[in-house]
């Protein structure tokens, strides 16, 4: 079974959304012309689709419109996705498409509500599909129009003199053709339009079409920020819940462990004080008991501190802290670390405890004998990969362990990916965006 969380694309984009326009790369001459023909063909498809959309819109208020809505929206979205993909491929313009989730039940009504709301991607797609046969078609048809004009110019050069006599008059562009001289001039102008179409108009029409597409389909800034705000709200809530759970764990450990021993030690010392005059031997035994209680309380406090922030992590950094986890793991664990410097302390702590929990789960549930841990920093991301040779079958949706790790990493905009087919191997990969700011202190 595979359970995977896809990593977010962190590569820089050329031009996104409604941001400031940049100098777009021009397609090579004939390639740009061919691409303009592809775009014109898609605008012709949009023309027939717009007729279908007009019929659906007329029936929108009735039950027929509700039934037709899912099919219509699906067709428009496929064509819009194709256009968005071409804008990115041809001009480097990436156009985001934040579609809202729609329940399967009453899908037609939900889509109709989105269309009527006019503040979502479904409405923008329909508006574009209606306008594209006119605006998009005009932009992409320009280079082909120059070629057709050039062909007419060549035709005029050959037959223009005769046609001017048969038809009384004939014009090519701004030239009245009334003889062989003007016919040849029309042919020369026609020839000029071929390189103009292939090497100038075609590439520029492609980029202009991408700009037009961005203006029609791009969402507003508020709509783009809505998923981010929702993500931050969720991760903040998870962080608060995790923090409260950690505080309760610390309180419980202090109450049941060190606090109880300190109370017992106080009672022992109080009893020793009362027996000091009458039974010195009993006092000696009570003092020994109090010393043992103080040692155990100190040991429990140290364990508690290690659970909050291990000293090896604070002193030596993530690399040596992971190595210390490998040393105490029941599995034979190999660790590879490539960190030129230390990540920020909160990221180090989150990564350390995530690795600790994954190694613990592997030792308990995987049936593995060996484990490999790779820690490195690349392109602004801390990447940690943990692989074991166990039986596989780990599922991020089946339990709370991996899900808890995922929530912990999400607080730092981190992601978790799990690949665990039956019979193994299991590979868990974590990515955390971070900057290496602290000086390197580990031995890696």
C-alpha positions in Angstrom: 0.0 0.0 0.0 1.3 3.5 -0.9 0.4 6.6 1.0 1.9 9.7 -0.4 1.7 13.4 0.4 2.9 15.3 -2.6 5.6 17.9 -2.0 4.8 21.5 -2.9 6.5 22.9 -5.9 9.1 25.3 -4.5 10.7 26.3 -7.8 10.4 29.9 -8.8 7.8 30.7 -11.4 8.4 33.0 -14.3 5.1 34.9 -14.1 2.2 34.1 -11.9 -1.3 35.3 -11.5 -1.9 39.0 -11.9 1.6 39.9 -10.8 3.8 42.4 -12.7 4.4 41.4 -16.3 7.9 40.4 -17.2 9.7 40.1 -20.5 8.4 36.9 -21.9 10.5 34.6 -24.0 9.6 34.6 -27.7 9.0 31.3 -29.5 11.4 30.6 -32.4 10.0 31.9 -35.7 8.0 29.1 -37.4 7.4 27.4 -34.0 5.6 30.6 -32.8 3.5 30.5 -36.0 2.6 26.9 -35.4 1.7 27.6 -31.8 -0.6 30.4 -32.9 -2.4 28.0 -35.1 -2.9 25.6 -32.2 -4.3 28.4 -30.1 -6.6 29.4 -32.9 -7.8 25.9 -33.2 -8.6 25.9 -29.5 -10.6 29.1 -29.9 -12.6 27.4 -32.6 -13.4 24.6 -30.1 -14.3 27.3 -27.6 -16.8 28.7 -30.1 -18.8 25.5 -30.3 -18.5 25.0 -26.6 -19.8 28.6 -26.0 -23.0 27.6 -28.0 -23.5 24.6 -25.7 -22.9 26.9 -22.6 -25.5 29.3 -23.9 -28.1 26.6 -24.0 -27.1 25.3 -20.6 -27.3 28.9 -19.2 -30.8 29.3 -20.6 -32.0 26.2 -18.7 -30.0 27.0 -15.6 -33.0 27.8 -13.4 -34.7 24.5 -14.2 -34.0 20.8 -13.4 -32.5 20.3 -16.9 -29.9 22.9 -16.3 -28.9 21.3 -13.0 -28.5 17.9 -14.8 -26.4 19.5 -17.6 -24.2 21.6 -15.3 -21.6 18.9 -14.3 -21.0 18.0 -17.9 -20.7 21.6 -19.0 -18.3 22.5 -16.2 -16.2 19.5 -16.9 -15.9 20.4 -20.6 -15.0 24.0 -19.9 -12.4 23.0 -17.3 -10.7 20.6 -19.6 -10.4 23.2 -22.3 -9.2 25.9 -19.8 -6.7 23.5 -18.3 -5.3 22.9 -21.8 -5.0 26.6 -22.4 -3.3 27.2 -19.0 -0.8 24.4 -19.7 0.0 25.9 -23.1 0.4 29.4 -21.6 3.0 27.9 -19.2 4.7 25.9 -21.9 4.8 28.6 -24.6 5.3 31.8 -22.5 6.3 30.7 -19.0 3.1 32.2 -17.6 1.6 30.0 -14.8 -2.0 30.7 -14.2 -3.3 29.3 -10.8 -6.7 27.7 -10.8 -8.2 27.5 -7.2 -11.2 25.3 -7.8 -13.4 24.8 -4.8 -14.3 21.3 -3.7 -17.9 20.3 -4.7 -19.7 17.4 -3.0 -20.8 14.5 -5.2 -24.3 14.8 -3.8 -26.3 17.7 -5.5 -23.2 18.4 -7.6 -25.3 20.2 -10.2 -26.8 22.6 -7.7 -23.5 23.3 -6.1 -21.9 24.2 -9.4 -24.8 26.3 -10.4 -24.4 28.3 -7.1 -20.7 28.8 -7.9 -21.6 30.0 -11.4 -24.1 32.5 -10.1 -21.8 33.7 -7.3 -19.3 35.2 -9.8 -16.3 35.1 -7.4 -14.8 31.7 -8.2 -12.9 29.8 -10.9 -16.0 28.2 -12.4 -17.5 31.6 -13.3 -14.1 32.8 -14.7 -13.9 29.7 -16.9 -17.3 30.2 -18.3 -16.7 33.9 -18.9 -13.5 33.0 -20.7 -15.1 30.3 -22.8 -17.7 32.7 -24.0 -15.2 35.4 -24.9 -12.4 33.3 -26.2 -13.9 32.7 -29.7 -13.8 36.5 -30.2 -10.8 37.9 -28.2 -8.6 34.8 -28.2 -9.5 33.9 -31.7 -8.7 37.4 -33.0 -5.2 37.4 -31.3 -4.2 33.9 -32.5 -5.7 34.4 -36.0 -3.5 37.4 -36.8 -0.4 35.5 -38.0 -2.6 33.3 -40.2 -4.3 36.3 -41.6 -1.0 37.7 -42.7 -0.2 34.4 -44.5 -3.6 34.5 -46.3 -3.0 38.1 -47.2 0.4 37.1 -48.6 -1.1 34.4 -50.7 -3.7 36.9 -52.0 -0.8 39.2 -52.8 1.0 36.5 -54.9 -2.3 35.6 -56.6 -2.8 39.3 -57.4 0.8 39.4 -58.9 -0.1 36.7 -61.3 -3.8 37.4 -62.2 -4.2 40.9 -60.9 -3.8 42.7 -64.3 -6.4 40.4 -65.9 -8.8 40.6 -62.9 -8.7 44.4 -62.9 -10.0 44.4 -66.5 -12.7 41.7 -65.8 -13.8 43.3 -62.5 -13.3 46.9 -63.5 -11.1 47.4 -60.4 -9.2 45.4 -57.8 -7.3 46.4 -54.7 -4.6 44.8 -52.7 -4.2 46.4 -49.2 -3.9 50.1 -50.1 -2.8 49.6 -53.7 -5.3 49.8 -56.6 -4.2 47.2 -59.1 -4.7 48.5 -62.6 -1.8 46.9 -64.5 1.3 44.7 -64.4 3.3 47.3 -62.4 0.9 47.5 -59.5 0.2 43.8 -59.7 4.0 43.1 -59.2 4.1 45.6 -56.4 1.2 43.7 -54.7 3.2 40.5 -55.1 6.2 42.0 -53.4 4.1 43.2 -50.5 2.6 39.7 -50.3 6.0 38.1 -50.1 7.0 40.5 -47.3 4.1 39.3 -45.2 5.3 35.7 -45.0 8.4 36.4 -42.9 6.4 39.0 -41.0 3.9 36.3 -40.1 6.4 33.6 -39.3 9.1 35.5 -37.5 7.4 38.5 -35.9 3.6 38.2 -35.6 3.5 34.5 -34.6 5.7 34.6 -31.6 4.2 37.9 -30.3 0.7 36.6 -30.8 1.5 33.6 -28.7 2.7 35.8 -25.8 -0.2 38.2 -26.2 -2.6 35.3 -26.1 -1.0 34.1 -22.8 -1.4 37.6 -21.3 -5.0 37.7 -22.4 -5.5 34.3 -20.9 -4.0 35.4 -17.6 -6.2 38.4 -17.4 -9.3 36.3 -18.0 -8.6 33.3 -15.8 -6.4 34.5 -13.0 -8.0 34.7 -9.5 -7.8 37.7 -7.3 -5.3 38.0 -4.5 -7.9 37.3 -1.8 -8.9 34.1 -3.5 -5.3 33.0 -3.8 -4.6 33.8 -0.1 -7.7 31.9 1.1 -6.2 28.4 1.1 -3.0 29.8 2.7 -5.0 31.5 5.4 -7.0 28.2 6.0 -3.7 26.3 6.1 -2.2 28.7 8.7 -5.4 28.6 10.8 -5.3 24.8 10.8 -1.6 24.5 11.6 -1.9 27.2 14.3 -4.7 25.2 15.9 -2.6 22.0 15.6 0.4 23.8 17.1 -1.7 25.0 20.0 -3.1 21.6 20.6 0.3 20.0 20.4 1.7 22.6 22.8 -1.1 22.0 25.3 -0.7 18.2 25.1 3.0 18.7 25.7 2.3 20.9 28.7 -0.1 18.3 30.1 2.5 15.6 29.6 5.1 17.6 31.5 2.7 18.3 34.3 1.7 14.7 34.5 5.3 13.5 34.5 6.2 16.0 37.2 3.2 15.1 39.3 3.6 11.4 39.0 7.4 11.3 39.0 9.7 14.0 40.4 7.1 15.8 42.5 6.0 12.6 44.2 9.6 11.6 45.0 10.3 15.1 46.4 7.2 14.9 48.6 8.3 11.5 49.8 11.8 12.8 50.4 10.3 15.6 52.5 8.3 13.2 54.6 11.4 11.0 55.1 13.4 14.0 56.3 10.6 15.0 58.6 10.5 11.5 60.1 14.3 11.6 60.5 14.1 14.9 62.3 11.7 13.4 64.9 13.9 10.3 65.4 17.2 12.2 65.6 17.4 12.1 69.4 15.8 8.7 70.1 16.9 6.4 67.3 20.1 7.5 65.4 20.3 4.2 63.5 16.8 4.7 62.0 17.7 8.2 61.1 20.7 6.9 59.1 18.4 4.5 57.1 15.9 7.3 56.5 18.7 9.6 55.2 19.9 6.8 52.8 16.3 6.5 51.6 16.0 10.3 51.1 19.3 10.3 49.1 18.0 7.6 46.8 14.8 9.4 46.3 16.7 12.6 45.5 18.8 10.7 42.9 15.8 9.2 41.3 14.0 12.6 41.2 17.1 14.2 39.6 17.2 11.4 37.0 13.5 11.8 36.2 14.0 15.6 35.8 16.9 15.0 33.4 14.7 12.6 31.4 12.0 15.1 31.3 14.4 17.8 30.1 15.7 15.5 27.4 12.1 15.0 26.3 11.6 18.7 26.0 14.9 19.5 24.2 17.7 17.0 24.3 21.1 18.4 25.4 22.9 16.7 22.5 20.5 18.6 20.1 21.2 21.9 21.7 25.0 21.4 22.0 25.9 19.4 18.9 23.1 20.0 16.4 20.7 17.9 14.4 23.4 15.6 12.8 24.8 14.3 16.0 21.4 14.2 17.7 20.2 11.9 14.9 23.3 9.8 15.3 22.5 9.4 19.0 19.1 8.2 18.1 20.6 5.6 15.7 22.9 4.4 18.5 20.1 3.6 20.9 17.7 2.2 18.2 17.2 -1.6 18.2 17.6 -1.5 14.4 21.1 -1.4 12.8 20.9 2.2 11.6 23.2 4.0 9.1 23.2 7.8 9.2 24.3 10.1 6.4 24.4 13.8 7.2 25.2 16.7 4.8 24.5 19.9 6.6 26.9 22.8 6.0 25.5 24.6 9.0 22.7 24.3 11.6 19.0 24.9 10.9 17.0 27.2 13.1 16.3 25.7 16.6 12.5 25.2 16.2 13.1 23.4 12.9 15.9 21.3 14.4 13.6 20.3 17.3 10.7 19.4 15.0 12.9 17.3 12.7 14.6 15.6 15.6 11.4 14.4 17.3 9.9 13.4 13.9 13.0 11.2 13.2 12.8 9.8 16.8 9.1 8.8 16.4 9.7 7.3 13.0 12.6 5.2 14.2 10.6 4.1 17.2 7.6 3.1 14.9 10.0 1.2 12.6 11.5 -0.8 15.5 8.0 -1.6 16.9 5.9 -2.3 13.8 8.0 -2.8 10.6 9.8 -6.1 11.4 12.9 -4.5 9.8 16.5 -5.4 10.6 18.2 -2.3 9.1 17.4 1.3 8.7 19.0 4.1 6.7 18.7 7.8 7.6 19.8 10.6 5.2 19.8 14.2 6.3 20.7 17.0 3.9 19.9 20.6 3.0 19.2 21.5 -0.6 17.6 24.5 -2.3 16.4 26.0 1.0 14.8 22.7 2.1 15.8 20.4 4.9 15.2 16.9 3.5 15.3 13.8 5.7 14.7 10.4 4.3 14.3 7.3 6.5 14.2 3.9 4.8 13.8 0.4 6.4 13.8 -3.1 5.0 10.7 -4.2 6.8 7.4 -5.7 5.7 5.9 -2.4 4.4 2.2 -1.5 4.5 2.6 1.7 6.5 -0.4 4.0 5.9 -0.5 7.6 6.9 -4.3 7.4 7.1 -4.4 4.3 9.3 -3.1 5.7 12.6 -2.3 8.7 14.6 1.5 8.4 14.6 2.4 9.5 11.1 -0.6 11.8 11.0 0.7 13.5 14.2 4.2 13.9 12.6 2.5 15.4 9.5 0.7 18.0 11.6 3.9 18.8 13.5 5.7 19.4 10.3 2.8 21.4 8.8 3.4 24.0 11.5 6.6 24.9 9.7 5.1 24.5 6.2 6.8 21.1 6.1 5.4 18.0 4.2 5.6 14.3 4.8 5.6 11.6 2.1 5.3 7.9 2.8 6.0 5.1 0.3 5.4 1.7 1.8 4.3 -1.1 -0.6 3.6 -4.5 0.8 6.7 -6.5 1.5 8.6 -3.2 1.7 10.8 -1.3 1.7 9.2 1.6 3.6 10.5 5.1 2.8 9.5 8.2 4.8 10.6 11.5 3.4 10.2 14.9 5.2 10.8 18.3 3.8 11.0 21.5 5.9 11.8 24.9 4.4 14.5 26.5 6.4 17.6 28.6 6.3 20.9 27.4 7.7 21.8 30.3 10.0 23.7 28.9 13.0 27.4 27.9 12.7 28.1 24.3 12.1 29.0 22.4 15.4 28.4 18.8 14.5 31.0 16.3 13.6 29.3 15.4 10.3 
